């Protein structure tokens, strides 16, 4: 019974705080209603400029593509040796 009373008190307090708190909204940009307005808004934003990214450079050590190629090469060597047959879900099987 005590837990129910505490729950009611907490819920009532939360409700009172929600009613008493003023609703505040940030100033937002007007939303364009046409396709041309949407394209103009997106093209004027700084997100429309491409970022310089070398993560797909296979020659640069430390890049994502270079590391993926190294891992793929190691996996292929293990498969050729028959080492992958000793795995179950990527975990080694007991001997």
C-alpha positions as CSV (number, residue, x, y, z in Angstrom):
1,X,0.0,0.0,0.0
2,X,2.9,2.4,0.7
3,X,4.3,1.9,-2.8
4,X,1.0,2.8,-4.3
5,X,0.9,6.0,-2.3
6,X,4.4,6.9,-3.3
7,X,3.6,6.2,-6.9
8,X,0.6,8.5,-6.8
9,X,2.6,11.2,-5.1
10,X,5.4,11.0,-7.7
11,X,2.9,11.0,-10.6
12,X,1.0,13.9,-9.2
13,X,4.2,15.9,-8.7
14,X,5.3,15.2,-12.2
15,X,1.9,16.2,-13.6
16,X,1.9,19.4,-11.5
17,X,5.4,20.3,-12.7
18,X,4.4,19.6,-16.3
19,X,1.4,21.9,-16.1
20,X,3.3,24.7,-14.3
21,X,6.2,24.7,-16.7
22,X,5.8,27.0,-19.7
23,X,6.1,25.6,-23.1
24,X,9.2,27.0,-24.8
25,X,10.1,26.5,-28.4
26,X,13.3,27.5,-30.2
27,X,13.1,29.9,-33.1
28,X,12.9,27.7,-36.2
29,X,13.5,28.5,-39.8
30,X,10.4,28.7,-41.9
31,X,9.8,25.4,-43.6
32,X,9.8,25.7,-47.4
33,X,6.6,24.4,-49.0
34,X,7.9,24.0,-52.5
35,X,10.5,21.8,-54.1
36,X,12.5,24.8,-55.2
37,X,12.5,26.3,-51.8
38,X,13.6,23.0,-50.2
39,X,16.5,22.6,-52.7
40,X,17.6,26.2,-52.1
41,X,17.5,25.7,-48.4
42,X,19.5,22.6,-48.5
43,X,22.1,23.9,-51.0
44,X,22.7,27.0,-48.9
45,X,23.4,25.0,-45.7
46,X,27.0,24.1,-44.8
47,X,26.1,20.4,-44.9
48,X,25.9,20.6,-48.7
49,X,29.6,21.0,-49.1
50,X,31.5,17.7,-49.4
51,X,34.0,16.7,-46.8
52,X,37.5,15.5,-47.6
53,X,37.6,11.9,-46.6
54,X,40.5,9.4,-47.2
55,X,38.7,6.5,-45.5
56,X,38.2,4.7,-48.8
57,X,41.8,5.1,-50.0
58,X,43.2,1.6,-50.3
59,X,46.8,2.8,-50.4
60,X,46.8,4.9,-47.2
61,X,47.8,2.9,-44.1
62,X,45.2,3.1,-41.4
63,X,42.3,3.9,-43.7
64,X,39.2,1.8,-43.5
65,X,39.6,0.2,-47.0
66,X,43.3,-0.6,-46.4
67,X,42.5,-2.3,-43.0
68,X,39.6,-4.2,-44.5
69,X,41.8,-5.4,-47.4
70,X,44.4,-6.7,-44.9
71,X,41.8,-8.5,-42.8
72,X,40.3,-10.0,-45.9
73,X,43.7,-11.2,-47.1
74,X,44.3,-12.9,-43.7
75,X,40.9,-14.6,-43.8
76,X,41.5,-15.9,-47.3
77,X,44.9,-17.3,-46.2
78,X,43.3,-19.1,-43.2
79,X,40.5,-20.5,-45.5
80,X,43.1,-21.8,-47.9
81,X,45.0,-23.5,-45.0
82,X,41.8,-25.1,-43.8
83,X,41.9,-23.0,-40.5
84,X,38.3,-21.7,-41.0
85,X,36.9,-25.2,-40.8
86,X,38.1,-25.3,-37.2
87,X,35.8,-22.4,-36.3
88,X,32.1,-22.4,-35.2
89,X,30.6,-18.9,-35.5
90,X,34.0,-17.4,-35.4
91,X,35.0,-19.1,-32.2
92,X,37.6,-21.9,-32.2
93,X,36.3,-25.4,-31.6
94,X,37.8,-27.4,-28.7
95,X,40.2,-30.2,-29.5
